[in-house]
Amino acid sequence: MGILLESVKSRKKIKRGAPLEKKMQYVLDELKSMNVNISRTGKPVESLDYDELKEEWVFATILSFDVESPENKFF
């Protein structure tokens, strides 16, 4: 439930219908705050398109959770 809640909180910061450049900048800022500067394919995150940025953001968010922590165990 925590992952879903965090996702919803983050999505509220990006208005629906916002310009693509603004969305890209938001995702780029989020990635940089997570210390992600290089994508999984080895390209700098600044050179990725919006869909690739979102994908990197999802992977970085998933990997940031400590699955050994009791509150993050699902089963």
N, CA, C, O and CB atoms as a CASP TS submission, in Angstrom:
PFRMAT TS
TARGET T0000
AUTHOR 0000-0000-0000
METHOD Language model
MODEL 1
PARENT N/A
ATOM      1  N   MET     1       0.825  -1.194   0.000  1.00  0.00           N
ATOM      2  CA  MET     1       0.000   0.000   0.000  1.00  0.00           C
ATOM      3  C   MET     1       0.866   1.253   0.000  1.00  0.00           C
ATOM      4  O   MET     1       0.462   2.283  -0.540  1.00  0.00           O
ATOM      5  CB  MET     1      -0.937   0.001   1.205  1.00  0.00           C
ATOM      6  N   GLY     2       2.044   1.178   0.596  1.00  0.00           N
ATOM      7  CA  GLY     2       2.925   2.335   0.658  1.00  0.00           C
ATOM      8  C   GLY     2       3.376   2.801  -0.708  1.00  0.00           C
ATOM      9  O   GLY     2       3.436   4.004  -0.965  1.00  0.00           O
ATOM     10  N   ILE     3       3.699   1.854  -1.601  1.00  0.00           N
ATOM     11  CA  ILE     3       4.152   2.205  -2.947  1.00  0.00           C
ATOM     12  C   ILE     3       3.037   2.924  -3.691  1.00  0.00           C
ATOM     13  O   ILE     3       3.284   3.926  -4.362  1.00  0.00           O
ATOM     14  CB  ILE     3       4.601   0.945  -3.728  1.00  0.00           C
ATOM     15  N   LEU     4       1.829   2.428  -3.581  1.00  0.00           N
ATOM     16  CA  LEU     4       0.692   3.048  -4.258  1.00  0.00           C
ATOM     17  C   LEU     4       0.449   4.456  -3.722  1.00  0.00           C
ATOM     18  O   LEU     4       0.209   5.382  -4.497  1.00  0.00           O
ATOM     19  CB  LEU     4      -0.572   2.187  -4.086  1.00  0.00           C
ATOM     20  N   LEU     5       0.509   4.618  -2.417  1.00  0.00           N
ATOM     21  CA  LEU     5       0.287   5.929  -1.809  1.00  0.00           C
ATOM     22  C   LEU     5       1.338   6.933  -2.266  1.00  0.00           C
ATOM     23  O   LEU     5       1.004   8.067  -2.612  1.00  0.00           O
ATOM     24  CB  LEU     5       0.299   5.817  -0.283  1.00  0.00           C
ATOM     25  N   GLU     6       2.601   6.526  -2.269  1.00  0.00           N
ATOM     26  CA  GLU     6       3.667   7.420  -2.716  1.00  0.00           C
ATOM     27  C   GLU     6       3.491   7.798  -4.180  1.00  0.00           C
ATOM     28  O   GLU     6       3.747   8.938  -4.567  1.00  0.00           O
ATOM     29  CB  GLU     6       5.033   6.768  -2.507  1.00  0.00           C
ATOM     30  N   SER     7       3.052   6.839  -4.992  1.00  0.00           N
ATOM     31  CA  SER     7       2.834   7.105  -6.411  1.00  0.00           C
ATOM     32  C   SER     7       1.729   8.138  -6.602  1.00  0.00           C
ATOM     33  O   SER     7       1.857   9.047  -7.421  1.00  0.00           O
ATOM     34  CB  SER     7       2.484   5.809  -7.155  1.00  0.00           C
ATOM     35  N   VAL     8       0.652   7.996  -5.849  1.00  0.00           N
ATOM     36  CA  VAL     8      -0.467   8.936  -5.958  1.00  0.00           C
ATOM     37  C   VAL     8      -0.040  10.323  -5.492  1.00  0.00           C
ATOM     38  O   VAL     8      -0.400  11.321  -6.117  1.00  0.00           O
ATOM     39  CB  VAL     8      -1.677   8.444  -5.134  1.00  0.00           C
ATOM     40  N   LYS     9       0.716  10.396  -4.414  1.00  0.00           N
ATOM     41  CA  LYS     9       1.185  11.693  -3.928  1.00  0.00           C
ATOM     42  C   LYS     9       2.061  12.373  -4.970  1.00  0.00           C
ATOM     43  O   LYS     9       1.951  13.581  -5.180  1.00  0.00           O
ATOM     44  CB  LYS     9       1.959  11.529  -2.613  1.00  0.00           C
ATOM     45  N   SER    10       2.927  11.610  -5.622  1.00  0.00           N
ATOM     46  CA  SER    10       3.814  12.177  -6.636  1.00  0.00           C
ATOM     47  C   SER    10       3.037  12.633  -7.852  1.00  0.00           C
ATOM     48  O   SER    10       3.338  13.684  -8.417  1.00  0.00           O
ATOM     49  CB  SER    10       4.871  11.165  -7.047  1.00  0.00           C
ATOM     50  N   ARG    11       2.055  11.874  -8.262  1.00  0.00           N
ATOM     51  CA  ARG    11       1.297  12.204  -9.469  1.00  0.00           C
ATOM     52  C   ARG    11       0.494  13.480  -9.287  1.00  0.00           C
ATOM     53  O   ARG    11       0.220  14.182 -10.260  1.00  0.00           O
ATOM     54  CB  ARG    11       0.368  11.055  -9.844  1.00  0.00           C
ATOM     55  N   LYS    12       0.109  13.791  -8.042  1.00  0.00           N
ATOM     56  CA  LYS    12      -0.670  15.005  -7.811  1.00  0.00           C
ATOM     57  C   LYS    12       0.153  16.254  -8.098  1.00  0.00           C
ATOM     58  O   LYS    12      -0.415  17.316  -8.351  1.00  0.00           O
ATOM     59  CB  LYS    12      -1.186  15.038  -6.375  1.00  0.00           C
ATOM     60  N   LYS    13       1.471  16.149  -8.063  1.00  0.00           N
ATOM     61  CA  LYS    13       2.327  17.295  -8.311  1.00  0.00           C
ATOM     62  C   LYS    13       2.379  17.651  -9.789  1.00  0.00           C
ATOM     63  O   LYS    13       2.721  18.781 -10.137  1.00  0.00           O
ATOM     64  CB  LYS    13       3.719  17.023  -7.796  1.00  0.00           C
ATOM     65  N   ILE    14       2.046  16.710 -10.662  1.00  0.00           N
ATOM     66  CA  ILE    14       2.057  16.949 -12.099  1.00  0.00           C
ATOM     67  C   ILE    14       0.612  17.085 -12.551  1.00  0.00           C
ATOM     68  O   ILE    14      -0.166  16.135 -12.455  1.00  0.00           O
ATOM     69  CB  ILE    14       2.795  15.799 -12.874  1.00  0.00           C
ATOM     70  N   LYS    15       0.260  18.242 -13.034  1.00  0.00           N
ATOM     71  CA  LYS    15      -1.113  18.469 -13.483  1.00  0.00           C
ATOM     72  C   LYS    15      -1.363  17.761 -14.800  1.00  0.00           C
ATOM     73  O   LYS    15      -0.503  17.738 -15.680  1.00  0.00           O
ATOM     74  CB  LYS    15      -1.397  19.969 -13.626  1.00  0.00           C
ATOM     75  N   ARG    16      -2.541  17.188 -14.926  1.00  0.00           N
ATOM     76  CA  ARG    16      -2.939  16.566 -16.186  1.00  0.00           C
ATOM     77  C   ARG    16      -3.030  17.656 -17.247  1.00  0.00           C
ATOM     78  O   ARG    16      -3.608  18.717 -17.014  1.00  0.00           O
ATOM     79  CB  ARG    16      -4.300  15.804 -16.043  1.00  0.00           C
ATOM     80  N   GLY    17      -2.461  17.385 -18.399  1.00  0.00           N
ATOM     81  CA  GLY    17      -2.474  18.349 -19.483  1.00  0.00           C
ATOM     82  C   GLY    17      -1.329  19.349 -19.426  1.00  0.00           C
ATOM     83  O   GLY    17      -1.281  20.288 -20.219  1.00  0.00           O
ATOM     84  N   ALA    18      -0.398  19.147 -18.479  1.00  0.00           N
ATOM     85  CA  ALA    18       0.758  20.043 -18.390  1.00  0.00           C
ATOM     86  C   ALA    18       1.645  19.846 -19.619  1.00  0.00           C
ATOM     87  O   ALA    18       1.633  18.775 -20.224  1.00  0.00           O
ATOM     88  CB  ALA    18       1.566  19.786 -17.079  1.00  0.00           C
ATOM     89  N   PRO    19       2.405  20.862 -19.986  1.00  0.00           N
ATOM     90  CA  PRO    19       3.292  20.718 -21.146  1.00  0.00           C
ATOM     91  C   PRO    19       4.310  19.597 -20.930  1.00  0.00           C
ATOM     92  O   PRO    19       4.750  19.348 -19.808  1.00  0.00           O
ATOM     93  CB  PRO    19       4.021  22.042 -21.427  1.00  0.00           C
ATOM     94  N   LEU    20       4.667  18.939 -22.007  1.00  0.00           N
ATOM     95  CA  LEU    20       5.592  17.811 -21.937  1.00  0.00           C
ATOM     96  C   LEU    20       6.924  18.220 -21.315  1.00  0.00           C
ATOM     97  O   LEU    20       7.509  17.449 -20.554  1.00  0.00           O
ATOM     98  CB  LEU    20       5.822  17.230 -23.329  1.00  0.00           C
ATOM     99  N   GLU    21       7.408  19.404 -21.623  1.00  0.00           N
ATOM    100  CA  GLU    21       8.687  19.857 -21.075  1.00  0.00           C
ATOM    101  C   GLU    21       8.630  19.948 -19.553  1.00  0.00           C
ATOM    102  O   GLU    21       9.599  19.619 -18.868  1.00  0.00           O
ATOM    103  CB  GLU    21       9.073  21.219 -21.669  1.00  0.00           C
ATOM    104  N   LYS    22       7.495  20.392 -19.030  1.00  0.00           N
ATOM    105  CA  LYS    22       7.338  20.509 -17.577  1.00  0.00           C
ATOM    106  C   LYS    22       7.308  19.125 -16.929  1.00  0.00           C
ATOM    107  O   LYS    22       7.901  18.915 -15.871  1.00  0.00           O
ATOM    108  CB  LYS    22       6.048  21.291 -17.231  1.00  0.00           C
ATOM    109  N   LYS    23       6.617  18.185 -17.568  1.00  0.00           N
ATOM    110  CA  LYS    23       6.570  16.819 -17.057  1.00  0.00           C
ATOM    111  C   LYS    23       7.959  16.191 -17.072  1.00  0.00           C
ATOM    112  O   LYS    23       8.373  15.546 -16.110  1.00  0.00           O
ATOM    113  CB  LYS    23       5.592  15.968 -17.882  1.00  0.00           C
ATOM    114  N   MET    24       8.674  16.393 -18.187  1.00  0.00           N
ATOM    115  CA  MET    24      10.024  15.834 -18.294  1.00  0.00           C
ATOM    116  C   MET    24      10.936  16.418 -17.221  1.00  0.00           C
ATOM    117  O   MET    24      11.726  15.693 -16.618  1.00  0.00           O
ATOM    118  CB  MET    24      10.612  16.102 -19.691  1.00  0.00           C
ATOM    119  N   GLN    25      10.831  17.719 -16.981  1.00  0.00           N
ATOM    120  CA  GLN    25      11.677  18.359 -15.976  1.00  0.00           C
ATOM    121  C   GLN    25      11.360  17.832 -14.584  1.00  0.00           C
ATOM    122  O   GLN    25      12.267  17.641 -13.774  1.00  0.00           O
ATOM    123  CB  GLN    25      11.502  19.880 -16.017  1.00  0.00           C
ATOM    124  N   TYR    26      10.084  17.595 -14.298  1.00  0.00           N
ATOM    125  CA  TYR    26       9.701  17.051 -12.994  1.00  0.00           C
ATOM    126  C   TYR    26      10.310  15.667 -12.787  1.00  0.00           C
ATOM    127  O   TYR    26      10.892  15.396 -11.737  1.00  0.00           O
ATOM    128  CB  TYR    26       8.168  16.980 -12.868  1.00  0.00           C
ATOM    129  N   VAL    27      10.178  14.789 -13.788  1.00  0.00           N
ATOM    130  CA  VAL    27      10.717  13.432 -13.673  1.00  0.00           C
ATOM    131  C   VAL    27      12.236  13.481 -13.582  1.00  0.00           C
ATOM    132  O   VAL    27      12.835  12.730 -12.813  1.00  0.00           O
ATOM    133  CB  VAL    27      10.276  12.561 -14.874  1.00  0.00           C
ATOM    134  N   LEU    28      12.862  14.356 -14.356  1.00  0.00           N
ATOM    135  CA  LEU    28      14.316  14.507 -14.297  1.00  0.00           C
ATOM    136  C   LEU    28      14.757  14.955 -12.903  1.00  0.00           C
ATOM    137  O   LEU    28      15.736  14.434 -12.369  1.00  0.00           O
ATOM    138  CB  LEU    28      14.796  15.516 -15.358  1.00  0.00           C
ATOM    139  N   ASP    29      14.047  15.909 -12.315  1.00  0.00           N
ATOM    140  CA  ASP    29      14.369  16.371 -10.961  1.00  0.00           C
ATOM    141  C   ASP    29      14.204  15.247  -9.946  1.00  0.00           C
ATOM    142  O   ASP    29      15.015  15.110  -9.031  1.00  0.00           O
ATOM    143  CB  ASP    29      13.480  17.561 -10.575  1.00  0.00           C
ATOM    144  N   GLU    30      13.154  14.440 -10.106  1.00  0.00           N
ATOM    145  CA  GLU    30      12.943  13.311  -9.197  1.00  0.00           C
ATOM    146  C   GLU    30      14.091  12.305  -9.311  1.00  0.00           C
ATOM    147  O   GLU    30      14.590  11.812  -8.299  1.00  0.00           O
ATOM    148  CB  GLU    30      11.596  12.620  -9.497  1.00  0.00           C
ATOM    149  N   LEU    31      14.504  12.003 -10.536  1.00  0.00           N
ATOM    150  CA  LEU    31      15.612  11.067 -10.736  1.00  0.00           C
ATOM    151  C   LEU    31      16.898  11.606 -10.126  1.00  0.00           C
ATOM    152  O   LEU    31      17.646  10.864  -9.489  1.00  0.00           O
ATOM    153  CB  LEU    31      15.815  10.787 -12.229  1.00  0.00           C
ATOM    154  N   LYS    32      17.152  12.883 -10.317  1.00  0.00           N
ATOM    155  CA  LYS    32      18.377  13.470  -9.768  1.00  0.00           C
ATOM    156  C   LYS    32      18.348  13.481  -8.245  1.00  0.00           C
ATOM    157  O   LYS    32      19.388  13.326  -7.604  1.00  0.00           O
ATOM    158  CB  LYS    32      18.572  14.893 -10.297  1.00  0.00           C
ATOM    159  N   SER    33      17.168  13.662  -7.663  1.00  0.00           N
ATOM    160  CA  SER    33      17.067  13.624  -6.203  1.00  0.00           C
ATOM    161  C   SER    33      17.312  12.215  -5.667  1.00  0.00           C
ATOM    162  O   SER    33      17.647  12.034  -4.496  1.00  0.00           O
ATOM    163  CB  SER    33      15.690  14.125  -5.751  1.00  0.00           C
ATOM    164  N   MET    34      17.140  11.220  -6.539  1.00  0.00           N
ATOM    165  CA  MET    34      17.416   9.826  -6.170  1.00  0.00           C
ATOM    166  C   MET    34      18.835   9.424  -6.593  1.00  0.00           C
ATOM    167  O   MET    34      19.191   8.247  -6.529  1.00  0.00           O
ATOM    168  CB  MET    34      16.377   8.880  -6.819  1.00  0.00           C
ATOM    169  N   ASN    35      19.636  10.394  -7.022  1.00  0.00           N
ATOM    170  CA  ASN    35      21.015  10.174  -7.477  1.00  0.00           C
ATOM    171  C   ASN    35      21.104   9.261  -8.686  1.00  0.00           C
ATOM    172  O   ASN    35      22.041   8.471  -8.801  1.00  0.00           O
ATOM    173  CB  ASN    35      21.838   9.595  -6.359  1.00  0.00           C
ATOM    174  N   VAL    36      20.140   9.361  -9.585  1.00  0.00           N
ATOM    175  CA  VAL    36      20.170   8.605 -10.839  1.00  0.00           C
ATOM    176  C   VAL    36      20.591   9.571 -11.938  1.00  0.00           C
ATOM    177  O   VAL    36      19.830  10.462 -12.315  1.00  0.00           O
ATOM    178  CB  VAL    36      18.768   7.941 -11.159  1.00  0.00           C
ATOM    179  N   ASN    37      21.802   9.394 -12.450  1.00  0.00           N
ATOM    180  CA  ASN    37      22.321  10.260 -13.505  1.00  0.00           C
ATOM    181  C   ASN    37      22.513   9.517 -14.816  1.00  0.00           C
ATOM    182  O   ASN    37      22.551  10.126 -15.885  1.00  0.00           O
ATOM    183  CB  ASN    37      23.631  10.877 -13.074  1.00  0.00           C
ATOM    184  N   ILE    38      22.636   8.193 -14.729  1.00  0.00           N
ATOM    185  CA  ILE    38      22.840   7.341 -15.899  1.00  0.00           C
ATOM    186  C   ILE    38      21.711   6.316 -15.927  1.00  0.00           C
ATOM    187  O   ILE    38      21.364   5.736 -14.898  1.00  0.00           O
ATOM    188  CB  ILE    38      24.252   6.639 -15.866  1.00  0.00           C
ATOM    189  N   SER    39      21.140   6.097 -17.115  1.00  0.00           N
ATOM    190  CA  SER    39      20.056   5.116 -17.241  1.00  0.00           C
ATOM    191  C   SER    39      20.616   3.699 -17.178  1.00  0.00           C
ATOM    192  O   SER    39      21.831   3.498 -17.184  1.00  0.00           O
ATOM    193  CB  SER    39      19.278   5.326 -18.562  1.00  0.00           C
ATOM    194  N   ARG    40      19.732   2.740 -17.118  1.00  0.00           N
ATOM    195  CA  ARG    40      20.153   1.336 -17.099  1.00  0.00           C
ATOM    196  C   ARG    40      20.827   0.934 -18.399  1.00  0.00           C
ATOM    197  O   ARG    40      21.566  -0.050 -18.435  1.00  0.00           O
ATOM    198  CB  ARG    40      18.959   0.429 -16.838  1.00  0.00           C
ATOM    199  N   THR    41      20.582   1.684 -19.469  1.00  0.00           N
ATOM    200  CA  THR    41      21.214   1.394 -20.759  1.00  0.00           C
ATOM    201  C   THR    41      22.537   2.126 -20.922  1.00  0.00           C
ATOM    202  O   THR    41      23.223   1.942 -21.928  1.00  0.00           O
ATOM    203  CB  THR    41      20.280   1.768 -21.898  1.00  0.00           C
ATOM    204  N   GLY    42      22.908   2.953 -19.948  1.00  0.00           N
ATOM    205  CA  GLY    42      24.182   3.657 -19.991  1.00  0.00           C
ATOM    206  C   GLY    42      24.124   5.061 -20.563  1.00  0.00           C
ATOM    207  O   GLY    42      25.156   5.723 -20.672  1.00  0.00           O
ATOM    208  N   LYS    43      22.937   5.530 -20.929  1.00  0.00           N
ATOM    209  CA  LYS    43      22.795   6.884 -21.478  1.00  0.00           C
ATOM    210  C   LYS    43      22.534   7.868 -20.337  1.00  0.00           C
ATOM    211  O   LYS    43      21.906   7.503 -19.344  1.00  0.00           O
ATOM    212  CB  LYS    43      21.641   6.943 -22.532  1.00  0.00           C
ATOM    213  N   PRO    44      23.006   9.109 -20.467  1.00  0.00           N
ATOM    214  CA  PRO    44      22.680  10.125 -19.457  1.00  0.00           C
ATOM    215  C   PRO    44      21.171  10.368 -19.427  1.00  0.00           C
ATOM    216  O   PRO    44      20.521  10.373 -20.472  1.00  0.00           O
ATOM    217  CB  PRO    44      23.437  11.453 -19.746  1.00  0.00           C
ATOM    218  N   VAL    45      20.620  10.566 -18.241  1.00  0.00           N
ATOM    219  CA  VAL    45      19.171  10.734 -18.136  1.00  0.00           C
ATOM    220  C   VAL    45      18.689  11.991 -18.858  1.00  0.00           C
ATOM    221  O   VAL    45      17.528  12.056 -19.262  1.00  0.00           O
ATOM    222  CB  VAL    45      18.755  10.789 -16.673  1.00  0.00           C
ATOM    223  N   GLU    46      19.549  12.977 -19.026  1.00  0.00           N
ATOM    224  CA  GLU    46      19.159  14.199 -19.728  1.00  0.00           C
ATOM    225  C   GLU    46      18.866  13.950 -21.203  1.00  0.00           C
ATOM    226  O   GLU    46      18.159  14.737 -21.833  1.00  0.00           O
ATOM    227  CB  GLU    46      20.248  15.244 -19.595  1.00  0.00           C
ATOM    228  N   SER    47      19.401  12.862 -21.763  1.00  0.00           N
ATOM    229  CA  SER    47      19.212  12.589 -23.191  1.00  0.00           C
ATOM    230  C   SER    47      18.039  11.647 -23.465  1.00  0.00           C
ATOM    231  O   SER    47      17.781  11.311 -24.621  1.00  0.00           O
ATOM    232  CB  SER    47      20.479  11.997 -23.770  1.00  0.00           C
ATOM    233  N   LEU    48      17.324  11.217 -22.422  1.00  0.00           N
ATOM    234  CA  LEU    48      16.215  10.282 -22.601  1.00  0.00           C
ATOM    235  C   LEU    48      14.942  11.021 -22.989  1.00  0.00           C
ATOM    236  O   LEU    48      14.767  12.192 -22.653  1.00  0.00           O
ATOM    237  CB  LEU    48      15.984   9.470 -21.322  1.00  0.00           C
ATOM    238  N   ASP    49      14.053  10.325 -23.701  1.00  0.00           N
ATOM    239  CA  ASP    49      12.749  10.917 -23.989  1.00  0.00           C
ATOM    240  C   ASP    49      11.826  10.682 -22.785  1.00  0.00           C
ATOM    241  O   ASP    49      12.216  10.030 -21.817  1.00  0.00           O
ATOM    242  CB  ASP    49      12.132  10.310 -25.299  1.00  0.00           C
ATOM    243  N   TYR    50      10.617  11.212 -22.853  1.00  0.00           N
ATOM    244  CA  TYR    50       9.715  11.180 -21.695  1.00  0.00           C
ATOM    245  C   TYR    50       9.369   9.759 -21.252  1.00  0.00           C
ATOM    246  O   TYR    50       9.361   9.469 -20.056  1.00  0.00           O
ATOM    247  CB  TYR    50       8.439  11.932 -22.017  1.00  0.00           C
ATOM    248  N   ASP    51       9.084   8.873 -22.204  1.00  0.00           N
ATOM    249  CA  ASP    51       8.735   7.499 -21.839  1.00  0.00           C
ATOM    250  C   ASP    51       9.908   6.779 -21.185  1.00  0.00           C
ATOM    251  O   ASP    51       9.714   6.029 -20.228  1.00  0.00           O
ATOM    252  CB  ASP    51       8.273   6.725 -23.070  1.00  0.00           C
ATOM    253  N   GLU    52      11.112   6.994 -21.684  1.00  0.00           N
ATOM    254  CA  GLU    52      12.295   6.379 -21.075  1.00  0.00           C
ATOM    255  C   GLU    52      12.544   6.952 -19.685  1.00  0.00           C
ATOM    256  O   GLU    52      12.943   6.225 -18.775  1.00  0.00           O
ATOM    257  CB  GLU    52      13.534   6.591 -21.966  1.00  0.00           C
ATOM    258  N   LEU    53      12.310   8.251 -19.518  1.00  0.00           N
ATOM    259  CA  LEU    53      12.463   8.867 -18.199  1.00  0.00           C
ATOM    260  C   LEU    53      11.492   8.261 -17.192  1.00  0.00           C
ATOM    261  O   LEU    53      11.870   7.952 -16.062  1.00  0.00           O
ATOM    262  CB  LEU    53      12.248  10.380 -18.288  1.00  0.00           C
ATOM    263  N   LYS    54      10.239   8.095 -17.611  1.00  0.00           N
ATOM    264  CA  LYS    54       9.240   7.507 -16.709  1.00  0.00           C
ATOM    265  C   LYS    54       9.646   6.093 -16.315  1.00  0.00           C
ATOM    266  O   LYS    54       9.515   5.707 -15.153  1.00  0.00           O
ATOM    267  CB  LYS    54       7.846   7.494 -17.371  1.00  0.00           C
ATOM    268  N   GLU    55      10.136   5.323 -17.279  1.00  0.00           N
ATOM    269  CA  GLU    55      10.553   3.949 -16.999  1.00  0.00           C
ATOM    270  C   GLU    55      11.701   3.924 -15.986  1.00  0.00           C
ATOM    271  O   GLU    55      11.688   3.123 -15.051  1.00  0.00           O
ATOM    272  CB  GLU    55      10.977   3.242 -18.302  1.00  0.00           C
ATOM    273  N   GLU    56      12.683   4.793 -16.170  1.00  0.00           N
ATOM    274  CA  GLU    56      13.803   4.867 -15.224  1.00  0.00           C
ATOM    275  C   GLU    56      13.319   5.291 -13.840  1.00  0.00           C
ATOM    276  O   GLU    56      13.820   4.806 -12.825  1.00  0.00           O
ATOM    277  CB  GLU    56      14.876   5.850 -15.734  1.00  0.00           C
ATOM    278  N   TRP    57      12.347   6.196 -13.804  1.00  0.00           N
ATOM    279  CA  TRP    57      11.805   6.673 -12.536  1.00  0.00           C
ATOM    280  C   TRP    57      11.103   5.538 -11.790  1.00  0.00           C
ATOM    281  O   TRP    57      11.250   5.397 -10.576  1.00  0.00           O
ATOM    282  CB  TRP    57      10.831   7.842 -12.772  1.00  0.00           C
ATOM    283  N   VAL    58      10.342   4.735 -12.527  1.00  0.00           N
ATOM    284  CA  VAL    58       9.648   3.599 -11.915  1.00  0.00           C
ATOM    285  C   VAL    58      10.661   2.616 -11.341  1.00  0.00           C
ATOM    286  O   VAL    58      10.518   2.181 -10.198  1.00  0.00           O
ATOM    287  CB  VAL    58       8.736   2.892 -12.945  1.00  0.00           C
ATOM    288  N   PHE    59      11.674   2.262 -12.113  1.00  0.00           N
ATOM    289  CA  PHE    59      12.679   1.317 -11.626  1.00  0.00           C
ATOM    290  C   PHE    59      13.430   1.877 -10.422  1.00  0.00           C
ATOM    291  O   PHE    59      13.681   1.150  -9.461  1.00  0.00           O
ATOM    292  CB  PHE    59      13.665   0.970 -12.742  1.00  0.00           C
ATOM    293  N   ALA    60      13.789   3.148 -10.462  1.00  0.00           N
ATOM    294  CA  ALA    60      14.502   3.758  -9.342  1.00  0.00           C
ATOM    295  C   ALA    60      13.630   3.779  -8.090  1.00  0.00           C
ATOM    296  O   ALA    60      14.127   3.562  -6.984  1.00  0.00           O
ATOM    297  CB  ALA    60      14.947   5.182  -9.701  1.00  0.00           C
ATOM    298  N   THR    61      12.343   4.038  -8.256  1.00  0.00           N
ATOM    299  CA  THR    61      11.426   4.055  -7.116  1.00  0.00           C
ATOM    300  C   THR    61      11.283   2.666  -6.514  1.00  0.00           C
ATOM    301  O   THR    61      11.310   2.508  -5.293  1.00  0.00           O
ATOM    302  CB  THR    61      10.053   4.588  -7.538  1.00  0.00           C
ATOM    303  N   ILE    62      11.134   1.668  -7.361  1.00  0.00           N
ATOM    304  CA  ILE    62      11.000   0.293  -6.871  1.00  0.00           C
ATOM    305  C   ILE    62      12.260  -0.137  -6.134  1.00  0.00           C
ATOM    306  O   ILE    62      12.185  -0.753  -5.071  1.00  0.00           O
ATOM    307  CB  ILE    62      10.711  -0.673  -8.034  1.00  0.00           C
ATOM    308  N   LEU    63      13.421   0.191  -6.702  1.00  0.00           N
ATOM    309  CA  LEU    63      14.679  -0.223  -6.088  1.00  0.00           C
ATOM    310  C   LEU    63      14.990   0.542  -4.810  1.00  0.00           C
ATOM    311  O   LEU    63      15.841   0.112  -4.032  1.00  0.00           O
ATOM    312  CB  LEU    63      15.807  -0.046  -7.066  1.00  0.00           C
ATOM    313  N   SER    64      14.324   1.658  -4.578  1.00  0.00           N
ATOM    314  CA  SER    64      14.593   2.443  -3.375  1.00  0.00           C
ATOM    315  C   SER    64      13.930   1.859  -2.128  1.00  0.00           C
ATOM    316  O   SER    64      14.261   2.263  -1.013  1.00  0.00           O
ATOM    317  CB  SER    64      14.125   3.864  -3.578  1.00  0.00           C
ATOM    318  N   PHE    65      13.003   0.920  -2.296  1.00  0.00           N
ATOM    319  CA  PHE    65      12.326   0.322  -1.155  1.00  0.00           C
ATOM    320  C   PHE    65      13.158  -0.806  -0.572  1.00  0.00           C
ATOM    321  O   PHE    65      13.703  -1.632  -1.304  1.00  0.00           O
ATOM    322  CB  PHE    65      10.946  -0.192  -1.557  1.00  0.00           C
ATOM    323  N   ASP    66      13.250  -0.834   0.747  1.00  0.00           N
ATOM    324  CA  ASP    66      13.964  -1.889   1.452  1.00  0.00           C
ATOM    325  C   ASP    66      12.989  -3.044   1.671  1.00  0.00           C
ATOM    326  O   ASP    66      12.139  -2.984   2.560  1.00  0.00           O
ATOM    327  CB  ASP    66      14.556  -1.373   2.814  1.00  0.00           C
ATOM    328  N   VAL    67      13.112  -4.092   0.861  1.00  0.00           N
ATOM    329  CA  VAL    67      12.170  -5.207   0.940  1.00  0.00           C
ATOM    330  C   VAL    67      12.355  -6.040   2.198  1.00  0.00           C
ATOM    331  O   VAL    67      11.483  -6.836   2.544  1.00  0.00           O
ATOM    332  CB  VAL    67      12.314  -6.090  -0.274  1.00  0.00           C
ATOM    333  N   GLU    68      13.471  -5.869   2.883  1.00  0.00           N
ATOM    334  CA  GLU    68      13.707  -6.596   4.127  1.00  0.00           C
ATOM    335  C   GLU    68      13.016  -5.928   5.312  1.00  0.00           C
ATOM    336  O   GLU    68      12.869  -6.540   6.370  1.00  0.00           O
ATOM    337  CB  GLU    68      15.201  -6.705   4.395  1.00  0.00           C
ATOM    338  N   SER    69      12.595  -4.690   5.143  1.00  0.00           N
ATOM    339  CA  SER    69      11.935  -3.962   6.207  1.00  0.00           C
ATOM    340  C   SER    69      10.542  -4.548   6.455  1.00  0.00           C
ATOM    341  O   SER    69       9.831  -4.851   5.496  1.00  0.00           O
ATOM    342  CB  SER    69      11.845  -2.462   5.862  1.00  0.00           C
ATOM    343  N   PRO    70      10.136  -4.714   7.719  1.00  0.00           N
ATOM    344  CA  PRO    70       8.825  -5.311   8.015  1.00  0.00           C
ATOM    345  C   PRO    70       7.643  -4.548   7.418  1.00  0.00           C
ATOM    346  O   PRO    70       6.664  -5.173   7.010  1.00  0.00           O
ATOM    347  CB  PRO    70       8.644  -5.404   9.500  1.00  0.00           C
ATOM    348  N   GLU    71       7.706  -3.214   7.356  1.00  0.00           N
ATOM    349  CA  GLU    71       6.560  -2.479   6.818  1.00  0.00           C
ATOM    350  C   GLU    71       6.465  -2.552   5.301  1.00  0.00           C
ATOM    351  O   GLU    71       5.436  -2.180   4.737  1.00  0.00           O
ATOM    352  CB  GLU    71       6.634  -1.039   7.243  1.00  0.00           C
ATOM    353  N   ASN    72       7.510  -3.021   4.627  1.00  0.00           N
ATOM    354  CA  ASN    72       7.477  -3.139   3.173  1.00  0.00           C
ATOM    355  C   ASN    72       7.239  -4.567   2.694  1.00  0.00           C
ATOM    356  O   ASN    72       7.262  -4.823   1.490  1.00  0.00           O
ATOM    357  CB  ASN    72       8.764  -2.626   2.594  1.00  0.00           C
ATOM    358  N   LYS    73       7.014  -5.492   3.607  1.00  0.00           N
ATOM    359  CA  LYS    73       6.726  -6.871   3.205  1.00  0.00           C
ATOM    360  C   LYS    73       5.250  -6.978   2.862  1.00  0.00           C
ATOM    361  O   LYS    73       4.390  -6.503   3.604  1.00  0.00           O
ATOM    362  CB  LYS    73       7.110  -7.886   4.330  1.00  0.00           C
ATOM    363  N   PHE    74       4.969  -7.599   1.741  1.00  0.00           N
ATOM    364  CA  PHE    74       3.587  -7.709   1.291  1.00  0.00           C
ATOM    365  C   PHE    74       2.928  -8.991   1.774  1.00  0.00           C
ATOM    366  O   PHE    74       1.727  -9.008   2.045  1.00  0.00           O
ATOM    367  CB  PHE    74       3.524  -7.641  -0.215  1.00  0.00           C
ATOM    368  N   PHE    75       3.692 -10.048   1.881  1.00  0.00           N
ATOM    369  CA  PHE    75       3.104 -11.335   2.246  1.00  0.00           C
ATOM    370  C   PHE    75       3.764 -11.896   3.472  1.00  0.00           C
ATOM    371  O   PHE    75       3.398 -12.978   3.929  1.00  0.00           O
ATOM    372  CB  PHE    75       3.213 -12.323   1.104  1.00  0.00           C
TER
END
